[in-house]
Amino acid sequence: MATDVARGRTALCAVALFGLAAAEVVTAVIGVLVVGRGFEHALNSFVVTNSVMGLAFPVCGLLLAYHRPRNPIGWLLLADGIGHATTAAVVPLAEGGLAAGWPPGLLRALVTVGAYAWPWSIGLFLPLILQLFPDGRPLGPGWRYVAWGTALTAPLFVLELGAEPEALVPGITGYLTLPDHDRLQPLWTIAEFRFVVTAALGLAALTVRYRRGGEVLRRQLLWLLLAVLIMLVVTTPWALIAGTPAYVLFSIPLVPIAMTIAILRHRLLDIRLVVSRTVLYVMLTAGVIGVYLGLVLLLDQILRREVGLGTSALATVVIAAGFNPVRVRLQRGVDRVLYGDRADPVRAVSRVGARLGTGLPGVLEAVREALRMPFAALRAGGAEVAASGSAPEVLHTIPLAYGEERVGELVIGLRPGEKRLSGADRALLELLAAPLSVAVRSVALSQELQRSREAIVLAREEERRRLRRDLHDGLGPVLTGVTYKADAAGNLLGPDPDEARRLLAELRTETAQAIDDVRRVVYDLRPPALDDLGLAGAIRQRAAHLDRVDLTVRVTAPELPALPAAIEAAAYRIAVEALTNAVRHAGAGRIDVRINADGRLRVEVQDDGAAPAGRWLPGVGMTSMRERAAELGGTCAAGPCPGGGLVVAVLPLGAP
């Protein structure tokens, strides 16, 4: 409740100040009409220009003070406008009062107020606006002293302009004038130097803010830059060329308008594009004028003495011939500042390629720098894997593909003011998608490799744990019992031979059991038959041990080359698992095992069993076969075939 009341009071205060400025402008308009000295006189006496600024500045100040009451920019704009409006209202009032015979004291008071009003606008409020724009806060502690210095030295500048006799209305001298005004010229020189310094400090503050600021702040400053650029282009002839009409001063209100848009609606347009084109054509215009004047003067001196040809036409031809190349070069330079390397794809790709070794965040930062984008991110598997910058409201997605596989997507934040991606940006981003796809794929492979290494380490440790358990819980106690019984049998050989023979019989049984346990452990590590008989012989031996009298197993294998140990073991275990499944689950009577090696090892196990129709549901055995093949970069497929079932495993012979 208290907040609403305070906000209401603030809005009421802003409206009151705006009402004061508007009333003064209305007074100025009515005064000009009543005095009847014409529009040209009002324009030359700056009543019209002060009225325009006295209305434009307060309108912008009212909007800012209402929507951003804590930002002093709005209040400074209101004060600036009141200064101009006050001077605009005083001039026609004083002129009309002088003609109507008003009391001299009243006229002098009016002129004094008018003469001392507008200098505050350009000597104090405008420099402070430049120093505090756009957030209303100084850049740092040192800049606070700059603001205080601007405020404390402003009266000297105001005194220079307000104390000049008859400076505002001829025939009326204000109260606070100095008769010897011209004799104090050294002091006024200091005052003018002070104005230049404060204005320069304001521009320096804007420059520092632009260099330090983020994307939003730079957009805001570009709005002001555009307005100042247009104002300087329009008003420069007025300062340098005598007789330039005062209409050019109507461009000054563009500055508060740009400030208001920058603070309240900086995303209104793609200000980068607007500034780019404006800077380009301002530079071209200035260059054309300069080159034209230079060529005219030079050719006039040369040709007038020699052949007397018209120099203006020749200068025009020279400028026309060189205009487009200069325009193209200037456009490239301006676009590079605002849009990065968008017009130079080779440079952009090189920039991104040079950062591939710094990781995905560094690559994304290079993409942002290449296109001057506020945000870039990479997504893979539905999750964000890396990002750079702050995400704006409008995003665009570029798919990333590696071969036929989609590996992720590049998410780009559009520049403020842009609703969609331009054709030039899209073309460059699609070009950059190739190295980005490689980077994303490389990171994914690196992560998969790391996971594989971790799985190998875990599997190795689990295998060691199993071996330790088997040796400790199985073979260890058996060998310990063997030792004890051997000692007992030795002790009983003399007194009790029968008991000794019984213990020796048990000892033999337990020793055979221990040997079987050792063989089982060794078999789990690597079947010994592979080293003794080879792959085909080991499979035949295993098939002979299957507990089925009516079962026929035929193993067909040509002369196989020396196989890598891992490939040979995996092929053997896959074949044995397929044989076991055919006997146990399909009730097969005939099984054919075919082995071929032609650049890769192919193992086929086909049976005539009653396998279920349709796709086989994977169980522990099928999953084990597929995992063994996948570990070595191979494949394993199992399913029904005409007359039974078929398992096909393909393993690369290049695996270690």
C-alpha positions as CSV (number, residue, x, y, z in Angstrom):
1,M,0.0,0.0,0.0
2,A,2.8,2.4,0.9
3,T,4.6,1.5,-2.3
4,D,1.5,2.4,-4.3
5,V,1.1,5.7,-2.5
6,A,4.8,6.6,-3.1
7,R,4.5,5.6,-6.8
8,G,1.4,7.8,-7.1
9,R,3.2,10.8,-5.6
10,T,6.1,10.2,-8.0
11,A,3.9,10.1,-11.0
12,L,2.0,13.2,-9.8
13,C,5.3,15.1,-9.5
14,A,6.4,14.0,-13.0
15,V,3.0,15.1,-14.4
16,A,3.3,18.4,-12.7
17,L,6.7,19.1,-14.1
18,F,5.6,18.1,-17.5
19,G,2.5,20.3,-17.1
20,L,4.8,23.3,-16.3
21,A,6.9,22.7,-19.4
22,A,3.8,22.3,-21.6
23,A,2.2,25.4,-20.2
24,E,5.3,27.4,-21.0
25,V,5.4,26.1,-24.5
26,V,1.7,27.0,-25.0
27,T,2.6,30.5,-23.6
28,A,5.4,30.8,-26.1
29,V,3.1,29.8,-29.0
30,I,0.4,32.2,-27.9
31,G,2.9,35.0,-27.4
32,V,4.3,34.6,-30.9
33,L,0.8,34.8,-32.3
34,V,-0.1,37.9,-30.2
35,V,3.1,39.7,-30.9
36,G,2.7,39.0,-34.6
37,R,6.3,39.3,-35.7
38,G,6.1,36.2,-37.8
39,F,7.5,32.6,-37.9
40,E,10.9,33.6,-39.2
41,H,11.5,36.0,-36.4
42,A,10.4,33.3,-33.8
43,L,12.7,30.8,-35.5
44,N,15.7,33.2,-35.6
45,S,15.2,34.1,-32.0
46,F,15.2,30.4,-31.1
47,V,11.6,30.5,-29.7
48,V,10.6,27.7,-32.1
49,T,13.6,25.5,-31.4
50,N,13.4,26.1,-27.7
51,S,9.7,25.3,-27.8
52,V,10.3,22.0,-29.7
53,M,13.0,21.0,-27.2
54,G,10.9,22.3,-24.3
55,L,8.2,19.8,-25.3
56,A,10.3,16.9,-26.5
57,F,12.5,16.6,-23.5
58,P,9.7,16.7,-20.9
59,V,7.6,14.1,-22.9
60,C,10.5,11.7,-22.8
61,G,11.2,12.6,-19.2
62,L,7.6,12.0,-18.2
63,L,7.7,8.5,-19.7
64,L,10.9,7.6,-18.0
65,A,10.0,9.1,-14.7
66,Y,6.7,7.2,-14.7
67,H,8.1,3.8,-15.8
68,R,11.6,4.1,-14.1
69,P,11.0,6.5,-11.2
70,R,14.3,5.6,-9.6
71,N,16.3,6.4,-12.7
72,P,17.4,10.1,-12.6
73,I,17.6,10.3,-16.4
74,G,13.9,10.9,-16.6
75,W,14.0,13.7,-14.0
76,L,17.0,15.3,-15.7
77,L,15.2,15.3,-19.1
78,L,12.2,17.0,-17.4
79,A,14.5,19.7,-15.9
80,D,16.3,20.1,-19.2
81,G,13.0,20.6,-21.1
82,I,11.8,23.1,-18.5
83,G,14.9,25.2,-19.0
84,H,14.3,25.4,-22.8
85,A,10.5,26.0,-22.4
86,T,11.1,28.8,-19.9
87,T,13.3,30.7,-22.3
88,A,10.9,30.1,-25.1
89,A,8.0,31.5,-23.1
90,V,9.9,34.6,-21.9
91,V,11.0,35.9,-25.3
92,P,7.6,36.6,-26.8
93,L,6.3,37.8,-23.4
94,A,9.1,40.3,-23.0
95,E,8.8,41.5,-26.6
96,G,5.0,41.9,-26.2
97,G,5.4,43.6,-22.8
98,L,8.0,46.0,-24.2
99,A,5.6,47.0,-27.0
100,A,2.7,47.3,-24.5
101,G,4.6,49.4,-22.1
102,W,4.9,47.0,-19.2
103,P,6.8,48.2,-16.1
104,P,10.6,48.0,-16.7
105,G,11.2,46.0,-13.5
106,L,8.8,43.3,-14.7
107,L,10.5,43.2,-18.1
108,R,13.9,43.0,-16.6
109,A,12.8,40.2,-14.3
110,L,11.3,38.2,-17.2
111,V,14.5,38.6,-19.2
112,T,16.7,37.6,-16.3
113,V,14.7,34.4,-15.8
114,G,14.8,33.6,-19.5
115,A,18.5,34.3,-20.0
116,Y,19.5,32.2,-17.0
117,A,17.1,29.3,-17.8
118,W,18.3,27.5,-20.9
119,P,22.1,27.5,-20.1
120,W,21.3,25.1,-17.2
121,S,19.9,22.7,-19.7
122,I,23.0,22.4,-21.8
123,G,25.6,23.3,-19.1
124,L,24.4,21.0,-16.3
125,F,21.5,18.6,-17.2
126,L,22.8,17.4,-20.6
127,P,26.3,16.5,-19.4
128,L,24.9,14.7,-16.4
129,I,22.5,12.8,-18.6
130,L,25.5,11.6,-20.8
131,Q,27.5,10.6,-17.7
132,L,24.7,8.6,-16.1
133,F,23.0,7.1,-19.1
134,P,21.4,4.5,-19.2
135,D,21.0,3.2,-15.6
136,G,21.3,6.6,-13.8
137,R,24.4,5.5,-11.9
138,P,28.0,6.7,-12.2
139,L,30.5,4.2,-13.6
140,G,32.4,4.1,-10.4
141,P,33.6,6.1,-7.3
142,G,35.8,8.3,-9.5
143,W,32.9,9.2,-11.8
144,R,31.0,10.5,-8.8
145,Y,33.5,13.2,-8.5
146,V,33.1,14.0,-12.2
147,A,29.4,14.4,-11.7
148,W,29.9,16.6,-8.6
149,G,32.5,18.7,-10.5
150,T,30.0,19.1,-13.4
151,A,27.3,20.4,-11.0
152,L,29.6,22.7,-9.0
153,T,31.2,24.3,-12.1
154,A,27.9,24.7,-14.0
155,P,27.1,28.2,-12.6
156,L,30.2,29.6,-14.3
157,F,28.9,28.5,-17.7
158,V,25.4,29.8,-16.9
159,L,26.9,33.1,-15.8
160,E,28.7,33.5,-19.1
161,L,25.6,33.1,-21.2
162,G,23.1,34.8,-18.8
163,A,25.1,37.8,-17.8
164,E,25.5,39.2,-21.3
165,P,23.5,42.5,-21.7
166,E,20.6,42.3,-24.0
167,A,21.5,38.7,-24.8
168,L,17.9,37.5,-25.0
169,V,15.7,40.5,-26.1
170,P,17.2,43.5,-27.6
171,G,16.4,46.7,-25.7
172,I,15.9,44.9,-22.3
173,T,18.8,44.3,-19.9
174,G,18.3,41.8,-17.1
175,Y,19.2,42.3,-13.5
176,L,22.1,39.9,-13.3
177,T,24.0,41.2,-16.3
178,L,27.6,42.4,-16.4
179,P,28.3,45.7,-18.2
180,D,32.0,44.7,-18.7
181,H,31.0,41.2,-19.9
182,D,33.5,41.3,-22.8
183,R,36.4,42.3,-20.5
184,L,36.0,39.0,-18.7
185,Q,36.8,36.9,-21.8
186,P,39.5,34.8,-20.1
187,L,37.0,33.7,-17.6
188,W,34.4,32.9,-20.3
189,T,37.1,30.9,-22.1
190,I,37.5,28.8,-19.0
191,A,33.7,28.4,-18.9
192,E,33.6,27.2,-22.5
193,F,36.5,24.9,-21.9
194,R,34.7,23.5,-19.0
195,F,31.6,22.8,-21.2
196,V,33.8,21.0,-23.7
197,V,35.4,18.9,-20.9
198,T,32.1,17.9,-19.3
199,A,30.7,16.9,-22.7
200,A,33.8,15.0,-23.5
201,L,33.6,13.2,-20.1
202,G,30.0,12.3,-20.9
203,L,31.0,10.7,-24.2
204,A,34.0,9.0,-22.5
205,A,31.6,7.5,-19.9
206,L,29.4,6.2,-22.8
207,T,32.5,4.7,-24.5
208,V,33.6,2.9,-21.3
209,R,30.1,1.6,-20.7
210,Y,30.0,0.2,-24.2
211,R,33.4,-1.6,-23.8
212,R,32.5,-3.0,-20.4
213,G,28.9,-3.7,-21.0
214,G,27.0,-6.7,-22.1
215,E,24.7,-7.2,-25.1
216,V,21.7,-5.3,-23.6
217,L,23.8,-2.3,-22.5
218,R,25.5,-2.1,-25.9
219,R,22.1,-2.1,-27.6
220,Q,21.0,0.8,-25.5
221,L,24.1,2.8,-26.2
222,L,23.7,2.1,-29.9
223,W,20.3,3.9,-29.9
224,L,21.9,7.0,-28.4
225,L,24.8,6.7,-30.8
226,L,22.4,6.7,-33.8
227,A,20.6,9.8,-32.5
228,V,23.8,11.7,-31.8
229,L,25.2,10.7,-35.2
230,I,22.2,12.0,-37.0
231,M,22.2,15.2,-34.9
232,L,25.8,15.8,-35.7
233,V,25.4,15.3,-39.4
234,V,22.4,17.7,-39.5
235,T,23.7,20.4,-37.2
236,T,27.4,20.5,-38.3
237,P,26.6,22.8,-41.3
238,W,24.8,25.2,-38.9
239,A,28.0,25.5,-36.8
240,L,30.4,25.9,-39.8
241,I,28.4,27.5,-42.6
242,A,26.9,31.0,-42.1
243,G,23.3,31.3,-43.1
244,T,22.3,27.7,-42.4
245,P,18.7,27.8,-41.2
246,A,17.9,27.0,-37.6
247,Y,15.6,24.1,-38.8
248,V,18.6,21.8,-38.3
249,L,18.3,22.2,-34.6
250,F,15.0,20.2,-34.8
251,S,17.2,17.1,-34.8
252,I,18.3,17.7,-31.2
253,P,15.1,16.1,-29.8
254,L,16.2,12.8,-31.4
255,V,18.6,12.4,-28.4
256,P,16.0,12.2,-25.7
257,I,13.7,10.1,-27.9
258,A,16.6,7.6,-28.5
259,M,17.3,7.6,-24.7
260,T,13.7,6.8,-23.9
261,I,13.5,4.0,-26.5
262,A,16.9,2.6,-25.2
263,I,15.7,2.4,-21.6
264,L,12.2,1.3,-22.2
265,R,12.1,-0.5,-25.5
266,H,15.7,-1.2,-26.7
267,R,14.5,-4.3,-28.6
268,L,12.2,-2.3,-30.8
269,L,14.4,-2.6,-33.9
270,D,17.6,-4.3,-34.9
271,I,19.6,-1.2,-34.0
272,R,22.8,-2.8,-35.2
273,L,21.5,-2.9,-38.8
274,V,20.2,0.7,-38.5
275,V,23.5,2.0,-37.1
276,S,25.4,0.0,-39.7
277,R,23.6,1.6,-42.6
278,T,23.6,5.0,-41.0
279,V,27.4,5.0,-40.3
280,L,28.1,3.7,-43.8
281,Y,26.2,6.4,-45.6
282,V,27.3,9.2,-43.3
283,M,30.9,8.2,-44.0
284,L,30.2,7.9,-47.7
285,T,28.5,11.3,-47.8
286,A,31.3,13.0,-46.0
287,G,33.9,11.2,-48.2
288,V,32.1,12.1,-51.4
289,I,31.8,15.8,-50.4
290,G,35.5,15.9,-49.3
291,V,36.8,14.2,-52.4
292,Y,34.6,16.3,-54.7
293,L,35.8,19.6,-53.2
294,G,39.4,18.4,-53.3
295,L,39.2,17.3,-56.9
296,V,37.4,20.4,-58.0
297,L,40.1,22.6,-56.4
298,L,43.0,20.5,-57.7
299,L,41.7,20.1,-61.2
300,D,40.6,23.7,-61.4
301,Q,44.2,24.8,-60.7
302,I,45.7,22.3,-63.2
303,L,43.2,22.3,-66.1
304,R,42.4,26.0,-66.0
305,R,46.0,26.8,-66.9
306,E,46.5,24.1,-69.4
307,V,43.3,23.2,-71.4
308,G,40.5,25.1,-69.7
309,L,38.2,22.1,-69.3
310,G,35.3,22.0,-66.9
311,T,36.6,20.5,-63.7
312,S,33.2,19.8,-61.9
313,A,32.1,17.3,-64.5
314,L,35.5,15.5,-64.4
315,A,35.5,15.4,-60.6
316,T,31.9,14.0,-60.7
317,V,33.1,11.2,-63.1
318,V,36.0,10.3,-60.9
319,I,33.8,10.2,-57.8
320,A,31.2,8.1,-59.6
321,A,33.8,5.6,-60.7
322,G,35.2,5.2,-57.2
323,F,32.0,5.4,-55.2
324,N,30.9,1.7,-55.3
325,P,34.3,0.2,-54.4
326,V,34.6,2.6,-51.5
327,R,31.0,1.8,-50.4
328,V,31.7,-1.9,-50.5
329,R,34.9,-1.5,-48.3
330,L,33.2,0.7,-45.8
331,Q,30.2,-1.6,-45.6
332,R,32.5,-4.5,-44.8
333,G,34.3,-2.6,-42.1
334,V,31.0,-1.4,-40.5
335,D,29.4,-4.8,-40.7
336,R,32.5,-6.5,-39.2
337,V,32.1,-4.2,-36.1
338,L,28.4,-4.9,-35.7
339,Y,28.0,-8.4,-37.2
340,G,31.4,-10.0,-36.8
341,D,32.6,-12.3,-39.6
342,R,29.2,-12.9,-41.2
343,A,30.4,-11.6,-44.5
344,D,33.6,-13.6,-44.4
345,P,32.8,-17.3,-43.9
346,V,36.4,-18.5,-44.2
347,R,37.5,-16.2,-41.4
348,A,34.6,-17.3,-39.2
349,V,35.3,-21.0,-39.8
350,S,39.0,-20.5,-39.1
351,R,38.2,-18.7,-35.9
352,V,36.0,-21.6,-34.7
353,G,38.5,-24.2,-35.9
354,A,41.3,-22.6,-34.0
355,R,39.2,-23.0,-30.8
356,L,38.3,-26.7,-31.2
357,G,41.1,-27.7,-28.9
358,T,39.8,-25.5,-26.0
359,G,36.6,-27.5,-25.4
360,L,33.0,-26.9,-26.3
361,P,32.6,-23.7,-24.2
362,G,35.6,-22.2,-26.1
363,V,34.1,-23.2,-29.4
364,L,30.7,-21.6,-28.6
365,E,32.5,-18.4,-27.5
366,A,34.2,-18.3,-30.9
367,V,30.8,-18.8,-32.6
368,R,29.4,-15.8,-30.6
369,E,32.4,-13.7,-31.5
370,A,32.2,-14.6,-35.1
371,L,28.6,-13.5,-35.4
372,R,28.3,-11.0,-32.5
373,M,25.5,-13.2,-31.1
374,P,24.4,-12.9,-27.4
375,F,24.1,-16.6,-26.8
376,A,25.1,-20.0,-28.1
377,A,24.6,-23.5,-26.7
378,L,25.0,-27.1,-27.8
379,R,22.4,-29.7,-26.9
380,A,22.9,-33.5,-27.3
381,G,20.5,-36.2,-26.2
382,G,18.0,-33.7,-25.0
383,A,20.3,-32.1,-22.5
384,E,22.5,-28.9,-22.8
385,V,26.2,-29.9,-22.8
386,A,27.7,-26.5,-23.1
387,A,26.7,-22.8,-23.3
388,S,28.1,-19.3,-23.7
389,G,26.5,-16.0,-23.0
390,S,23.0,-15.1,-21.7
391,A,20.0,-16.6,-23.4
392,P,17.6,-13.9,-24.9
393,E,13.9,-14.4,-25.5
394,V,14.2,-15.4,-29.2
395,L,16.2,-18.6,-29.9
396,H,17.0,-20.5,-33.2
397,T,18.1,-24.1,-33.5
398,I,20.5,-25.5,-36.1
399,P,20.6,-29.3,-36.4
400,L,24.0,-31.0,-36.2
401,A,24.6,-34.2,-38.1
402,Y,27.7,-36.4,-38.4
403,G,27.2,-38.5,-41.5
404,E,23.7,-39.8,-41.4
405,E,23.5,-39.5,-37.6
406,R,22.0,-36.5,-35.8
407,V,24.4,-35.8,-33.0
408,G,22.8,-32.7,-31.5
409,E,21.8,-29.2,-32.2
410,L,23.2,-25.7,-32.0
411,V,21.0,-23.2,-30.2
412,I,21.6,-19.5,-31.1
413,G,20.2,-16.5,-29.3
414,L,19.1,-13.9,-31.8
415,R,20.3,-10.3,-31.5
416,P,17.9,-8.0,-29.8
417,G,15.4,-6.5,-32.2
418,E,15.6,-9.6,-34.5
419,K,12.6,-11.8,-34.8
420,R,14.1,-14.4,-37.1
421,L,17.5,-15.5,-38.4
422,S,18.7,-13.6,-41.5
423,G,19.8,-15.5,-44.6
424,A,23.4,-14.5,-44.2
425,D,23.5,-15.7,-40.5
426,R,21.7,-18.9,-41.4
427,A,24.2,-19.7,-44.2
428,L,27.2,-19.1,-42.0
429,L,25.7,-21.1,-39.1
430,E,25.0,-24.1,-41.4
431,L,28.6,-23.8,-42.6
432,L,29.8,-23.8,-39.0
433,A,27.6,-26.8,-38.2
434,A,30.2,-29.1,-39.8
435,P,33.1,-28.5,-37.4
436,L,30.6,-28.2,-34.5
437,S,29.2,-31.7,-35.4
438,V,32.7,-33.1,-35.3
439,A,33.3,-31.4,-31.9
440,V,30.1,-32.8,-30.5
441,R,30.8,-36.3,-31.9
442,S,34.3,-36.2,-30.5
443,V,33.1,-35.3,-27.1
444,A,30.5,-38.0,-27.2
445,L,33.1,-40.6,-28.3
446,S,35.4,-39.4,-25.6
447,Q,32.7,-39.8,-23.0
448,E,31.8,-43.2,-24.3
449,L,35.5,-44.2,-24.2
450,Q,35.7,-43.0,-20.6
451,R,32.6,-45.0,-19.7
452,S,34.1,-48.1,-21.5
453,R,37.3,-47.7,-19.5
454,E,35.3,-47.5,-16.3
455,A,33.3,-50.6,-17.3
456,I,36.5,-52.5,-18.1
457,V,38.0,-51.5,-14.7
458,L,34.9,-52.6,-12.9
459,A,34.6,-55.8,-14.8
460,R,38.3,-56.6,-14.1
461,E,37.8,-55.9,-10.4
462,E,34.7,-58.1,-10.3
463,E,36.5,-60.9,-12.1
464,R,39.4,-60.6,-9.6
465,R,36.9,-60.7,-6.7
466,R,35.2,-63.8,-8.2
467,L,38.6,-65.6,-8.6
468,R,39.5,-64.7,-5.1
469,R,36.2,-66.0,-3.8
470,D,36.5,-69.2,-5.8
471,L,40.0,-69.9,-4.7
472,H,39.4,-68.9,-1.1
473,D,36.1,-70.6,-0.5
474,G,36.6,-73.6,-2.8
475,L,40.2,-74.6,-3.5
476,G,41.6,-73.2,-0.3
477,P,39.7,-75.3,2.2
478,V,40.0,-78.4,0.0
479,L,43.8,-78.1,0.0
480,T,43.9,-77.4,3.7
481,G,41.8,-80.6,4.3
482,V,44.2,-82.5,2.0
483,T,47.1,-81.5,4.1
484,Y,45.5,-82.5,7.4
485,K,44.3,-85.9,6.1
486,A,47.7,-86.6,4.6
487,D,49.2,-86.0,8.0
488,A,46.6,-88.2,9.7
489,A,47.0,-91.0,7.2
490,G,50.8,-90.9,7.8
491,N,50.3,-91.2,11.5
492,L,47.9,-94.2,11.2
493,L,50.0,-96.2,8.7
494,G,51.5,-98.3,11.6
495,P,48.8,-98.6,14.3
496,D,45.6,-98.6,12.0
497,P,46.3,-99.4,8.3
498,D,42.6,-99.7,7.5
499,E,41.8,-96.2,8.7
500,A,44.9,-94.9,6.9
501,R,43.6,-96.5,3.6
502,R,40.2,-94.9,4.2
503,L,41.7,-91.5,4.7
504,L,43.9,-91.9,1.6
505,A,40.8,-92.7,-0.4
506,E,39.1,-89.6,0.8
507,L,42.3,-87.7,0.1
508,R,42.3,-88.8,-3.5
509,T,38.6,-87.8,-3.9
510,E,39.2,-84.4,-2.5
511,T,42.3,-83.9,-4.6
512,A,40.3,-84.8,-7.7
513,Q,37.7,-82.3,-6.7
514,A,40.4,-79.6,-6.2
515,I,41.7,-80.4,-9.6
516,D,38.2,-80.0,-11.1
517,D,37.9,-76.7,-9.3
518,V,41.2,-75.5,-10.8
519,R,40.1,-76.6,-14.2
520,R,36.8,-74.8,-13.9
521,V,38.6,-71.6,-12.9
522,V,41.0,-71.9,-15.8
523,Y,38.2,-72.7,-18.2
524,D,36.4,-69.6,-17.1
525,L,39.5,-67.5,-17.8
526,R,40.1,-69.2,-21.2
527,P,39.0,-72.6,-22.4
528,P,42.2,-74.7,-22.7
529,A,40.8,-76.5,-25.7
530,L,41.2,-73.3,-27.8
531,D,45.0,-73.6,-27.3
532,D,45.1,-77.3,-27.8
533,L,42.6,-77.8,-30.7
534,G,41.8,-74.4,-32.1
535,L,38.4,-72.8,-32.5
536,A,36.7,-75.5,-34.7
537,G,38.2,-78.4,-32.7
538,A,37.2,-76.8,-29.4
539,I,33.6,-76.4,-30.6
540,R,33.6,-80.0,-31.8
541,Q,34.8,-81.2,-28.4
542,R,32.2,-79.2,-26.6
543,A,29.5,-80.5,-28.9
544,A,30.5,-84.0,-28.1
545,H,29.9,-83.4,-24.4
546,L,26.2,-82.4,-24.9
547,D,24.0,-84.9,-23.2
548,R,21.9,-86.0,-26.2
549,V,22.2,-89.4,-28.0
550,D,20.1,-88.4,-31.0
551,L,21.9,-85.1,-31.6
552,T,24.0,-84.5,-34.6
553,V,26.4,-81.6,-34.6
554,R,28.4,-80.7,-37.7
555,V,31.2,-78.1,-37.6
556,T,32.3,-76.7,-41.0
557,A,35.4,-74.5,-41.0
558,P,38.1,-73.9,-43.6
559,E,41.7,-73.5,-42.7
560,L,41.5,-70.5,-40.3
561,P,44.3,-67.9,-39.9
562,A,45.8,-67.2,-36.5
563,L,43.0,-65.5,-34.6
564,P,43.4,-62.9,-31.9
565,A,42.9,-64.4,-28.5
566,A,39.9,-62.2,-27.6
567,I,38.2,-62.9,-30.9
568,E,38.7,-66.6,-30.6
569,A,37.4,-66.8,-27.1
570,A,34.3,-64.6,-27.9
571,A,33.5,-66.7,-31.0
572,Y,33.9,-70.0,-29.0
573,R,31.6,-68.8,-26.1
574,I,29.0,-67.4,-28.6
575,A,29.0,-70.7,-30.5
576,V,28.8,-72.8,-27.2
577,E,25.9,-70.6,-25.9
578,A,24.1,-71.1,-29.3
579,L,24.6,-74.8,-29.1
580,T,23.3,-75.0,-25.5
581,N,20.2,-72.9,-26.3
582,A,19.4,-75.1,-29.4
583,V,19.5,-78.2,-27.3
584,R,17.9,-76.9,-24.1
585,H,15.2,-74.7,-25.5
586,A,14.5,-75.8,-29.1
587,G,15.0,-79.5,-28.8
588,A,17.1,-79.6,-31.9
589,G,18.2,-82.9,-33.5
590,R,20.7,-81.4,-36.0
591,I,22.9,-78.4,-35.6
592,D,25.3,-76.9,-38.2
593,V,28.1,-74.7,-37.2
594,R,29.8,-72.8,-40.0
595,I,32.9,-70.7,-39.5
596,N,34.4,-68.4,-42.1
597,A,37.3,-65.9,-42.0
598,D,37.4,-63.3,-44.8
599,G,38.6,-60.0,-43.3
600,R,36.3,-60.7,-40.4
601,L,35.3,-63.8,-38.5
602,R,31.7,-65.1,-39.2
603,V,30.2,-67.8,-37.0
604,E,26.8,-69.2,-37.9
605,V,24.9,-71.7,-35.7
606,Q,21.7,-73.1,-37.4
607,D,19.4,-75.8,-35.9
608,D,16.3,-77.6,-36.9
609,G,14.6,-77.2,-33.5
610,A,11.1,-76.0,-32.8
611,A,12.0,-72.4,-32.2
612,P,9.2,-69.9,-31.4
613,A,8.0,-67.9,-34.5
614,G,8.5,-64.1,-34.7
615,R,11.1,-62.1,-33.0
616,W,12.9,-63.9,-30.2
617,L,12.7,-62.2,-26.8
618,P,16.2,-61.6,-25.5
619,G,17.2,-63.7,-22.4
620,V,20.3,-63.9,-20.4
621,G,22.0,-66.1,-23.1
622,M,21.1,-63.9,-26.1
623,T,22.1,-60.8,-24.2
624,S,25.4,-62.4,-23.3
625,M,26.2,-63.3,-26.9
626,R,25.4,-59.7,-28.1
627,E,27.4,-58.1,-25.4
628,R,30.5,-60.3,-26.2
629,A,30.3,-59.3,-29.9
630,A,29.7,-55.6,-29.1
631,E,32.7,-55.5,-26.8
632,L,34.9,-56.3,-29.8
633,G,33.1,-54.1,-32.2
634,G,31.1,-56.9,-33.8
635,T,27.5,-57.9,-34.1
636,C,25.4,-60.9,-33.1
637,A,21.9,-61.6,-34.4
638,A,19.6,-64.4,-33.4
639,G,16.1,-65.4,-34.6
640,P,14.0,-67.9,-36.5
641,C,14.8,-69.1,-40.0
642,P,13.1,-71.5,-42.3
643,G,13.3,-74.9,-40.6
644,G,14.5,-73.8,-37.2
645,G,16.7,-71.1,-35.6
646,L,19.8,-69.2,-36.7
647,V,22.5,-67.3,-34.7
648,V,25.0,-65.2,-36.7
649,A,28.0,-63.5,-35.1
650,V,30.4,-61.3,-37.0
651,L,33.6,-60.2,-35.3
652,P,36.3,-57.9,-36.8
653,L,39.7,-59.6,-37.1
654,G,41.4,-56.3,-36.5
655,A,40.6,-56.4,-32.8
656,P,43.4,-57.2,-30.5
